Amino acid sequence: SQTIHQWPATLVQPVGSPLSLECTVEGTSNPNLYWYRQAAGRGLQLLFYSVGIGQISSEVPQNLSASRPQDRQFILSSKKLLLSDSGFYLCAWSVGQYYEQYFGPGTRLTVT
Amino acid sequence: EDKVVQSPLSLVVHEGDTVTLNCSYEVTNFRSLLWYKQEKKAPTFLFMLTSSGIEKKSGRLSSILDKKELFSILNITATQTGDSAIYLCAVGTGTASKLTFGTGTRLQVTL
């Protein structure tokens, strides 16, 4: 069966510090991968998606970036965090043309 | 710009009540509509609907899609405290199986 991992679970970072969040998927090959951000009490905003290694599409211009160095690994990064980057970050995967996405446990980021 | 709107934003009901959650959408290239339940962390998948008028059912939860009027409803009968959660509606469009999410409905079921 498929499993998706995200870490860390929680993170408190000062403004201006770098960020690296990691997501890995097990049990499937060539998944579509997604990064979402959820502000408190709000819906999910798609940040990046990837259909293959090295293929990244950005949905929202911001100071975040994403990379996919391996088939089942997706990384969200920032060189300098802003207060507005605080939120709940979720990684998700899907397969092929299927719209069902399955989510990781999330990372709660607080920028202070 | 694709748009998904959910109503109500929040709802408090008593255990045993029946609730109806609404989701309307304005998108280009509609492919499917999905419902998720989010308790504390990761949203969990409930239903995917692609055809109008065909009800999907799982236990006390059911959902239906109207592609002409561009909306879906999620019904929960005989609510229980374990149904307390945020219910998210999402619409699948275009390539890469992308989803556009609504802001969610926060449901609280009290004893």
Chai-1 contact restraints between the chains, C-beta under 6 A:
chainA,res_idxA,chainB,res_idxB,connection_type,confidence,min_distance_angstrom,max_distance_angstrom,comment,restraint_id
A,N32,B,A96,contact,1.0,0.0,6.0,A-B,restraint_1
A,N32,B,S97,contact,1.0,0.0,6.0,A-B,restraint_2
A,R42,B,T103,contact,1.0,0.0,6.0,A-B,restraint_3
A,G43,B,F101,contact,1.0,0.0,6.0,A-B,restraint_4
A,G43,B,G102,contact,1.0,0.0,6.0,A-B,restraint_5
A,G43,B,T103,contact,1.0,0.0,6.0,A-B,restraint_6
A,G43,B,G104,contact,1.0,0.0,6.0,A-B,restraint_7
A,L44,B,F101,contact,1.0,0.0,6.0,A-B,restraint_8
A,Y49,B,A96,contact,1.0,0.0,6.0,A-B,restraint_9
A,V51,B,A96,contact,1.0,0.0,6.0,A-B,restraint_10
A,S94,B,S97,contact,1.0,0.0,6.0,A-B,restraint_11
A,Y99,B,S32,contact,1.0,0.0,6.0,A-B,restraint_12
A,Y99,B,G92,contact,1.0,0.0,6.0,A-B,restraint_13
A,Y99,B,S97,contact,1.0,0.0,6.0,A-B,restraint_14
A,E100,B,F45,contact,1.0,0.0,6.0,A-B,restraint_15
A,E100,B,M48,contact,1.0,0.0,6.0,A-B,restraint_16
A,F103,B,A42,contact,1.0,0.0,6.0,A-B,restraint_17
A,F103,B,P43,contact,1.0,0.0,6.0,A-B,restraint_18
A,P105,B,K41,contact,1.0,0.0,6.0,A-B,restraint_19
A,P105,B,A42,contact,1.0,0.0,6.0,A-B,restraint_20
A,G106,B,K41,contact,1.0,0.0,6.0,A-B,restraint_21
A,G106,B,A42,contact,1.0,0.0,6.0,A-B,restraint_22
